[in-house]
Amino acid sequence: MFIKSDDHETVREWISELSVLQTDLEIRVWPNVDPIEDIDFALVWDPRLGDLARYPNLKCIGSLGAGVDHILKDPGLPEGVPIVRLVDQQLIRAMSEFVLLHVLRYHRQQPQFEAAQRESRWITLPPPNTGETRLGFLGLGELGRDAAIKFRALGFDVAGWSRRLKQIDGISSYSGQDGLAALLERSHYLICLLPLTAETRGIINRRNLALLPTGAFVINCGRGGHVVDEDLLSALDSGHVAGATLDVFHVEPLSSSHPYWRHPRVTVIPHASSLTSARSGAPQMIENIRRVRAGEAPMNQVNRQAGY
Amino acid sequence: MFIKSDDHETVREWISELSVLQTDLEIRVWPNVDPIEDIDFALVWDPRLGDLARYPNLKCIGSLGAGVDHILKDPGLPEGVPIVRLVDQQLIRAMSEFVLLHVLRYHRQQPQFEAAQRESRWITLPPPNTGETRLGFLGLGELGRDAAIKFRALGFDVAGWSRRLKQIDGISSYSGQDGLAALLERSHYLICLLPLTAETRGIINRRNLALLPTGAFVINCGRGGHVVDEDLLSALDSGHVAGATLDVFHVEPLSSSHPYWRHPRVTVIPHASSLTSARSGAPQMIENIRRVRAGEAPMNQVNRQAGY
């Protein structure tokens, strides 16, 4: 097997966690993968285009993150090799924490209180009614579902949009283009936890933003590619969107000259909503390596057609 | 009956909500209470010292907030008149939201990300492990209990200190002076939701702060009187306490010259953690008025001895 990430710390952590679990596992670090005939499992983040087609005996591709857009974007991806993603309970929990923090931060007017503190000014701001505050999740997969349930428990009015309708207690489910419009029209908070696919790329665009009620907030923890930056900036400039918290960007790190950094209505988070943890992810990768070597089907397989 | 608050908006809202529920209720607005023989129920916030002893037919004193320190501080309070506090589900929910926001804000390093954004700087800050993050609640009454359970559901390690030991699933319970020391020593976050009584006044003092682990955070949503300001400021100056979010103060509004406003480690919130809502509080006051007029015992009676 080999591991590929541009972040040396990630590579070190994964090697350490995998080796603890299986001491005789031979792990090569890309690009030092020769002889390529030995490679049966590729554990990757953002592989070089065309690279994964080079390994004649590749049995499985594992993603070092929950998303797999960084793998599927390769037009030369070998057919028939299963792709597995990481389903990491710690990542799910960290993402829900992040979304809780950033919705509550706007809901409880924290930016206004901080502005008042800078002027030593005591202000009175009654908080909005929680039960009348409507959250709309784009994506009700592992991440969206967990966050939606936690907000429901706090008393928010929660809905979600997903490829297929979902049955989740107390959460309204929407699907399809009409469902998307209906979700947008009711959402004081739009929270994107979608996978990046051909269908979802650019979903946060002028037309869809216009459907949100005036003064809505946008929180993007999906991918930078979900947002049409110019459209979001113009909705923020006009005040139609009251605030945006963005954790992901088209190019990361976000260029220091990008207008997001200095926009008074934008909170930039440096892709920190939720980190894949080698410690919590390694056991399922060890199990998947065992399975594919034993000729069994791996867990958490990606549906290439759906794109996640 | 009469209502007394210095905030005109509060008076208006309560009169409106009470009158909707009982159209024939005669409500006087303090100080226009004559003839005083008519007054059987006093619904008050911060009554004038000695005033409540003036009403020969007073059957019950109702607090316009969850706390009753503003009533009990009166040395001339008439004996034998029951005092009832507001147990408001909306207030409890709003308080838990507030504590969730402010713990998560520090836990997920939001002040650091905001500082980095001001410099258009992309930083990498791995989040602390939630399961290893220990919260200590001072007070496990209606408010502390609800917040503690919600943090437990997010995976935090949660404990609480209260006058009597409490049985709450998954929450460690401490009591007494030794229990207080044990709670303080383990708490990365100290969250005060205590009533202000003779026993709890000044509980956030030099000796107790010194027991917290270095780098702990303090969140006070109890009363300003729980904190010895000089002691907290010196613990913040030394860095022993890494941050404090304060919602309540000895004197409110907080004077614009108070050092809290400009301290880089203090977040000042203008007593906004949780507001009593006339809409959600009026039904229980109507029921209490009915009860005392019918000669029945009112609900949510305060134990004067305990101070809450």
Interface residues (C-beta under 8 A of the other chain):
Chain A: R93 A94 S96 E97 F98 L100 L101 L104 R105 H107 R108 Q109 Q110 F113 E114 A116 Q117 S120 R121 W122 I123 T124 L125 P126 P127 T130 K150 A153 L154 G155 E252 P253 L254 S256 S257 W261 R262 T267 V268 I269 P270 A272 L275
Chain B: R93 A94 S96 E97 F98 L100 L101 L104 R105 H107 R108 Q109 Q110 F113 E114 A116 Q117 S120 R121 W122 I123 T124 L125 P126 P127 T130 K150 A153 L154 G155 E252 P253 L254 S256 S257 W261 R262 T267 V268 I269 P270 A272 L275
